[in-house]
Amino acid sequence: MFSKACEYGIRACVVVALNSLNGKRVSLKEISLAIDSPEAYTAKILQKLVKHRLIYSVQGVQGGFEMVTVNLKKIMLENIVEAIDGNAEFSLCVLGLKACSEVNPCPAHKKYKHIKNDFKNMIKTTSVFEMVTDLREGRAFLKID
């Protein structure tokens, strides 16, 4: 459902948030290892997240990436998706048609519109804090070793 870049962006935010809650900044190398993404690709994704002020980059010896922990409940999956992919993703046809709507529906439109609405609702209501909490409490994971 997400682009590969968006998947990595979500994972990166979770890694950065988890470290931020522990009072630690995390390096590009640490993030790329934690999310199984090449460093150069991860750097481009992190640039977008920094540009949208979802994460912050601190330069220097004690530098790295961090998030403002009091904002973690306000940062929703939707914010990350929009930072990485824009909001066009939400209006795309499931079959890839250019003009799919209630007036000109594709063959899957009628059934898929409900799934799309549920998906939109999920990303609007799922916070980074919620994902980190599930991770910390062992109800979720980012990597299978």
Residue pairs with C-beta under 8 A, 6 or more apart in sequence:
1 119
2 10
2 81
2 85
3 84
3 85
3 89
5 41
5 44
5 45
5 84
5 85
6 80
6 81
6 84
6 85
6 89
8 35
8 37
8 41
8 42
8 45
9 45
9 48
9 49
9 80
9 81
9 83
9 84
10 77
10 80
10 81
10 131
11 34
11 35
11 37
11 142
12 31
12 35
12 37
12 42
12 45
12 46
12 49
12 55
13 49
13 54
13 55
13 67
13 75
13 80
13 128
14 128
14 131
14 132
14 135
14 142
15 26
15 30
15 31
15 34
15 35
15 142
16 26
16 31
16 55
16 65
16 66
16 67
17 67
17 69
17 72
17 128
17 129
17 131
17 132
18 132
18 135
18 136
19 25
19 26
19 66
20 66
20 67
20 68
20 69
20 72
21 69
21 72
21 132
21 136
24 64
25 58
25 62
25 63
25 64
25 65
25 66
26 34
26 64
26 65
26 66
27 63
27 64
27 65
28 39
28 42
28 43
28 46
28 64
28 65
29 39
30 64
31 37
31 42
31 46
31 65
32 38
32 39
32 41
32 42
34 142
34 143
35 42
35 142
36 143
37 45
45 84
46 55
46 57
46 65
48 83
48 84
49 55
49 80
49 83
49 84
50 56
50 57
50 65
51 83
52 79
52 82
52 83
54 67
54 75
54 79
54 80
54 83
55 65
55 66
55 67
56 65
56 66
56 67
56 68
57 63
57 64
57 65
58 64
58 65
58 66
67 75
67 128
72 127
72 128
72 129
72 132
73 127
73 129
73 130
74 127
75 127
75 128
75 129
76 123
76 124
76 125
76 126
76 127
76 128
77 122
77 123
77 124
77 126
77 127
77 128
78 120
78 123
78 124
80 128
81 87
81 89
81 123
90 116
90 120
93 100
93 106
93 109
94 100
94 106
94 108
94 109
94 112
94 116
95 106
95 107
95 108
97 106
100 106
100 109
101 109
102 109
131 140
134 140
135 141
135 142
